[in-house]
Amino acid sequence: MALDELTLIGADNDGNDTDFASWSKLQDLIRAVNAGQMQSFRNRIINGDFRIWQRGTSFSTPASGAYAADRWRVLYDGTIGAFTLSRQAFALGQTDVPGEPAYYLRWDHTSAGSGSTFRVIQQPIEDVRTYAGRAVALTFYAKADTPRSVTAALYQDFGSGGSPSTRVTVAVTPLSLTTAWQKFTIVTTMPSIAGKTLGTNNNHSVLVEFVLPVNTTMTIDFSRVQFEPVNATAQKTSPFEERPIGVELSLCRRYCRKSFLEATAPAQNVGVNTGEFTFPALQAGATNQRAHVRFEPGMRAAPTITLYNPAAANAQARDKTASGDCTSTAAANASENGFDLTATGNASTAIAGALCVHYLATAEL
């Protein structure tokens, strides 16, 4: 029950009737609290403290458009050179970034490259309606290996497919990083989306971007990113919203999920009994085997499925009972609720034998 649903009644200490004008003011305050900065999930950034890295915790020169930390992707052009995007750990008890965060993201560019016009770390926040017409604040912590200029940017993107409206630039703010952690705050108003047209691919979003220096070596770190509504007059931001890790992981799994153990990056041949999807053989020998993998809760859209053999360097299902590989392993009929798995057993496959496979499912914007 929200606090503004409480009936506030009582009496003064002297036995007289309560001052109902004061109670009315208190009720107004409670309503403001429930509708404002203390409401749950005010931070629409997912994994803003970089705790969750389902795909791995270090990426060497990932391709433009690739995701690293959950919900965070890199974008660039030109000859990029070489860089590593990785999860870094805070020292226990440090006070430079408050709240005792565990991790931060590091972009370490070791070979300058050439011809680049942009280097970006970006999160697309699902639904361009997010905080439309409202005052908002983007807050985060950042530092660099040497004083550097970066840009924080916000956009309304109306998606792709059909005839969507053109992307709207909300804010582009130059910032100066130093070698010490600093908190940055950008307050602006999200434009109304009245009269706009969404694309037909259901991938419209609000884009949060950090634009980094190009054609140079550099090391830049980010921590505790938050995007929240604020009072248009006071413009007061709130502390970083610390959601339970299980809740944050569930939010991430709407866009990416895997069968691997949480600390294991998706790869072939990581070993059996490592969280893989296991199902029984329904027929003996080299015959077609079927199973259904179900997602609970569902994903954002029908995902792209990548399959991994737990015990060999190929993408086939593994017959754990007969210690051999299946053939013709494939994912089919993928939807936000799951996918069908098919495989051809090997000659030693027996009815009720245990077959298994790992998977990575992605449904990013």
C-alpha positions in Angstrom: 0.0 0.0 0.0 1.4 3.4 -1.0 1.7 5.9 1.9 -0.8 8.3 0.3 -3.5 5.6 0.7 -3.3 5.9 4.5 -6.1 7.8 6.3 -4.4 10.3 8.5 -6.5 10.9 11.6 -5.7 11.9 15.2 -5.7 14.5 17.9 -3.3 17.0 19.3 -1.6 16.3 22.6 -3.9 18.8 24.4 -7.0 16.7 23.3 -8.1 19.2 20.7 -8.9 18.3 17.1 -6.0 17.7 14.8 -4.9 20.5 12.6 -6.2 19.1 9.3 -4.5 21.8 7.3 -1.2 20.4 8.5 -2.3 16.8 7.7 -3.3 17.9 4.2 0.2 19.3 3.7 1.7 16.0 5.0 -0.5 14.0 2.6 0.6 16.2 -0.3 4.3 15.5 0.7 3.6 11.8 0.9 2.0 11.8 -2.6 5.0 13.7 -3.9 7.4 11.1 -2.4 5.4 8.1 -3.9 5.3 9.7 -7.3 8.8 11.2 -7.3 12.4 10.3 -6.6 11.7 7.5 -4.0 9.5 5.4 -6.2 10.8 2.0 -7.2 12.7 1.6 -10.5 13.1 5.3 -11.0 16.5 4.5 -12.7 15.7 3.3 -16.2 19.3 2.3 -16.8 19.8 -1.4 -16.4 23.1 -2.6 -15.0 24.2 0.9 -14.3 26.7 -0.3 -11.7 28.2 -2.9 -14.2 27.7 -5.9 -11.9 26.3 -8.2 -14.6 28.4 -9.5 -17.5 26.7 -12.6 -18.9 28.8 -12.6 -22.1 32.2 -12.4 -20.3 34.1 -9.9 -18.3 36.8 -8.8 -20.8 36.5 -8.2 -24.5 39.5 -7.6 -26.8 38.5 -5.1 -29.6 34.9 -6.2 -29.9 33.1 -5.4 -33.1 31.1 -2.2 -33.5 27.6 -2.9 -32.2 28.7 -5.7 -29.8 27.6 -5.9 -26.2 30.0 -6.3 -23.4 28.6 -5.6 -19.9 24.9 -6.5 -20.0 22.8 -3.8 -21.8 26.0 -1.8 -22.8 27.3 -1.9 -26.4 30.2 -0.3 -28.3 29.9 1.7 -31.5 32.7 3.1 -33.6 33.9 3.6 -37.2 37.3 3.8 -39.0 40.3 1.7 -38.2 39.8 1.2 -34.6 43.2 0.0 -33.5 43.1 -2.2 -30.4 41.2 -1.8 -27.2 39.8 -3.8 -24.3 36.5 -3.4 -22.6 36.5 -5.0 -19.2 35.0 -5.2 -15.7 37.2 -3.8 -13.0 36.8 -4.2 -9.3 36.7 -1.4 -6.7 38.9 -1.8 -3.7 36.9 -2.7 -0.6 36.2 0.4 1.5 37.1 2.9 -1.2 35.3 6.2 -0.8 35.9 7.9 -4.2 32.5 6.5 -5.5 30.0 6.3 -2.6 27.8 3.3 -1.8 30.5 0.6 -1.9 30.0 -0.4 -5.5 31.7 -3.7 -6.5 32.7 -3.0 -10.2 33.1 -0.4 -12.9 33.6 -0.5 -16.7 36.9 0.3 -18.3 37.6 1.2 -21.9 41.4 0.8 -22.4 42.5 1.8 -25.9 46.1 0.6 -26.4 46.5 1.2 -30.2 45.2 4.5 -31.5 43.8 3.5 -34.8 42.9 6.0 -37.5 40.1 7.5 -39.4 37.5 7.2 -36.6 34.9 9.9 -36.2 33.2 8.4 -33.2 33.8 6.0 -30.3 30.7 5.4 -28.2 29.6 3.3 -25.2 25.8 3.2 -25.3 22.7 1.9 -23.6 19.4 1.8 -25.5 16.5 2.2 -22.9 13.5 0.3 -24.2 10.6 2.5 -25.2 10.9 6.0 -26.6 8.0 7.0 -24.3 10.4 6.8 -21.3 9.9 10.0 -19.3 8.7 11.9 -22.5 7.8 15.5 -21.6 9.4 15.2 -18.1 12.4 16.7 -16.5 15.2 14.1 -16.2 18.7 13.8 -14.8 21.5 11.6 -16.1 24.2 11.1 -13.4 27.3 9.0 -13.4 30.9 8.8 -12.2 33.9 8.8 -14.5 37.7 9.2 -14.6 40.5 8.9 -17.2 44.2 8.1 -17.4 44.9 11.8 -18.1 42.6 14.9 -18.3 40.3 14.2 -21.3 37.2 15.6 -22.9 34.2 13.3 -23.4 30.5 14.0 -24.3 27.4 12.6 -22.7 24.4 12.5 -25.0 20.6 11.7 -24.9 18.5 10.9 -27.9 14.9 9.8 -28.6 15.1 7.1 -31.3 11.8 6.0 -32.9 13.1 2.7 -34.2 13.4 1.1 -37.6 11.0 -0.4 -40.1 8.2 1.5 -41.9 8.5 5.2 -41.7 9.6 6.2 -38.2 10.2 9.8 -37.1 13.7 11.1 -37.3 15.9 10.7 -34.1 15.6 13.6 -31.8 18.7 15.0 -30.0 17.8 15.8 -26.4 21.1 16.8 -24.9 24.8 16.8 -26.0 27.0 17.9 -23.1 30.8 18.2 -23.2 32.5 17.1 -20.0 36.1 17.3 -18.7 37.4 14.1 -17.0 40.4 14.1 -14.6 42.4 11.2 -13.1 40.1 11.2 -10.1 36.6 9.9 -9.9 34.0 12.7 -10.4 30.2 12.7 -10.3 28.6 14.3 -13.4 25.0 15.5 -13.5 23.1 16.5 -16.6 19.6 17.8 -16.1 17.3 18.4 -19.1 13.7 17.9 -20.3 12.7 15.1 -22.6 10.7 16.4 -25.5 7.1 15.5 -26.0 6.6 12.7 -28.6 3.2 14.0 -29.7 2.8 13.6 -33.4 5.8 11.3 -33.8 5.7 7.9 -35.6 7.2 4.7 -34.3 9.0 2.2 -36.5 7.4 -1.2 -37.1 10.2 -3.3 -35.7 9.4 -2.6 -32.0 12.9 -1.3 -31.2 12.3 2.3 -30.4 14.3 3.6 -27.4 15.9 6.4 -25.4 19.6 6.3 -26.1 22.2 7.1 -23.4 25.6 7.6 -24.9 29.1 8.4 -23.8 31.2 9.7 -26.7 35.0 9.2 -26.2 38.1 10.7 -27.9 39.0 9.2 -31.3 42.3 8.2 -32.9 44.2 8.1 -29.7 45.2 5.8 -26.9 43.3 6.3 -23.7 41.8 4.7 -20.6 38.4 5.8 -19.4 36.3 4.4 -16.5 32.6 4.6 -15.8 30.5 3.8 -12.7 27.0 4.1 -11.3 25.1 5.4 -14.3 21.5 6.6 -13.5 18.7 8.1 -15.6 15.8 9.3 -13.6 12.9 11.8 -13.5 13.4 14.9 -11.3 11.3 17.8 -10.2 11.5 20.4 -12.9 12.0 23.3 -10.4 14.2 21.7 -7.7 16.1 19.5 -10.2 17.4 17.5 -7.2 18.8 14.0 -8.1 18.7 11.0 -5.8 21.4 8.5 -4.7 22.1 5.6 -7.1 19.3 3.1 -6.9 20.7 -0.2 -5.6 18.4 -2.9 -6.8 18.9 -6.5 -5.5 21.2 -8.5 -7.7 18.5 -11.0 -8.5 16.2 -8.2 -9.7 18.9 -6.6 -11.8 19.8 -10.0 -13.4 16.1 -10.6 -14.2 16.0 -7.2 -16.0 19.1 -8.1 -18.0 17.6 -11.5 -19.0 14.8 -9.8 -20.9 17.5 -9.0 -23.5 20.2 -11.7 -23.0 20.2 -15.0 -21.2 22.3 -18.1 -21.2 22.4 -21.7 -19.9 25.9 -21.3 -18.6 26.7 -20.6 -15.0 26.7 -16.9 -14.2 30.5 -16.6 -14.0 31.1 -18.6 -17.2 31.4 -16.8 -20.5 29.6 -18.6 -23.4 32.0 -20.8 -25.3 32.4 -24.3 -26.7 33.7 -27.1 -24.6 33.4 -25.6 -21.1 32.6 -29.0 -19.6 29.5 -30.9 -18.8 27.5 -30.3 -15.6 28.0 -26.5 -16.0 24.3 -25.5 -16.2 23.7 -26.9 -19.7 20.1 -27.7 -20.9 19.6 -31.4 -20.5 16.9 -33.5 -22.1 16.2 -37.3 -22.6 16.6 -39.1 -25.9 13.2 -40.2 -27.1 14.5 -42.6 -29.7 17.6 -44.8 -30.1 20.4 -44.5 -32.6 20.9 -41.8 -35.2 17.4 -40.5 -35.1 15.8 -37.1 -34.7 15.6 -35.9 -31.1 13.4 -33.0 -29.9 13.1 -30.8 -26.9 11.7 -27.4 -25.9 13.6 -24.7 -24.0 11.2 -22.4 -22.2 12.1 -18.9 -20.9 10.7 -17.7 -17.6 10.0 -14.8 -17.7 9.8 -14.1 -21.4 12.3 -12.1 -23.5 11.7 -8.8 -25.2 11.3 -10.4 -28.6 12.1 -13.6 -30.4 15.8 -14.0 -29.7 18.8 -15.1 -31.8 20.0 -18.4 -30.5 23.6 -19.6 -30.5 24.3 -23.2 -29.5 27.4 -24.6 -27.7 28.6 -28.1 -27.2 29.6 -28.6 -23.5 32.2 -31.2 -24.2 33.7 -30.5 -27.7 34.7 -27.6 -30.0 31.5 -27.7 -32.1 27.9 -26.5 -31.8 26.4 -30.0 -31.5 24.4 -31.4 -28.6 26.3 -33.8 -26.5 25.2 -37.3 -25.6 26.4 -37.4 -22.0 25.3 -41.0 -21.5 27.2 -42.4 -24.5 30.0 -39.7 -24.4 29.6 -38.7 -28.0 28.2 -35.8 -30.1 24.9 -35.5 -31.9 24.7 -34.1 -35.3 22.4 -31.6 -37.1 21.7 -29.7 -33.9 19.6 -26.6 -34.4 17.3 -24.1 -32.7 13.9 -23.5 -34.3 10.6 -21.7 -33.8 12.2 -19.1 -31.4 9.8 -16.8 -29.7 10.0 -14.6 -26.6 8.9 -17.6 -24.6 11.5 -20.1 -25.8 12.6 -22.2 -28.7 12.6 -25.8 -30.1 15.8 -27.8 -30.1 16.4 -30.6 -32.6 19.4 -32.9 -32.9 20.2 -36.2 -34.5 21.5 -38.8 -32.0 24.6 -40.8 -32.6 24.8 -44.5 -33.2 25.2 -45.2 -29.5 22.3 -43.0 -28.4 19.9 -45.0 -26.3 16.3 -44.2 -25.3 16.3 -42.1 -22.1 19.9 -41.3 -22.5 20.9 -37.8 -21.4 21.5 -35.3 -24.2 22.6 -31.7 -23.5 23.6 -28.4 -25.0 24.4 -24.9 -23.9 22.8 -21.8 -25.5 23.0 -18.0 -25.6 19.8 -16.1 -26.4 19.9 -12.4 -27.3 17.0 -10.1 -28.0 18.6 -6.7 -27.8 17.1 -3.5 -29.3 
